[in-house]
Amino acid sequence: IGTSLCEDDRLDLAKELIELAGDKLILPVDTITSKEFSNDVGHQIVSVENIPSNEMGLDIGPKSVELFQAALKGAKTVVWNGPMGVFEMPNFARGTIGVCEAIAKLDGAITIIGG
C-alpha cells in the first residue's frame, strides 16, 4: 500500500472480514497514487498490486469506478460510508464522483450516504 495509512493491529480483523464476505466484497483494482498529499503534484494510475513504495493511494482508479458502477446497477438499497478518495482535491475526486453518479441514477433505491 506504499505510504498509505495502515492499522497493523487490525490486519487480522480485516482478513477475517474479507474471508466472511467472500465474493460479495468488491475491492478496488486500481488506484491513483502520488508522492504527496497535494493536488499540485504529479500522480499516476496503477494497479493495486503495483503501488510504488514511496507513494500513497489517494483515489480509486477508472477501472475500479467501472467495477463499482457495474455492481451498483439494479441495487435497491445502498449504504455508503465515506468517499472513495480525497474528493476535496479535484485530481482525486473522480472516484467519489463516479460512484455518486451511479447511485444517483438508481431508480427507486433507498440510499444512505455518510462519512
C-alpha positions, 0 to 999 in steps of 0.5 A: 500500500506504499505510504498509505495509512495502515492499522497493523493491529487490525490486519487480522480483523480485516482478513477475517472480514474479507474471508466472511464476505467472500465474493460479495466484497468488491475491492478496488483494482486500481488506484491513483497514487502520488508522492504527496498529499497535494493536488499540485503534484504529479500522480499516476494510475496503477494497479493495486498490486503495483503501488510504488513504495514511496507513494500513497493511494489517494483515489480509486482508479477508472477501472475500479469506478467501472467495477463499482458502477457495474455492481451498483446497477439494479441495487435497491438499497445502498449504504455508503460510508465515506468517499472513495478518495480525497474528493476535496482535491479535484485530481482525486475526486473522480472516484467519489464522483463516479460512484455518486453518479451511479447511485444517483441514477438508481431508480427507486433505491433507498440510499444512505450516504455518510462519512 
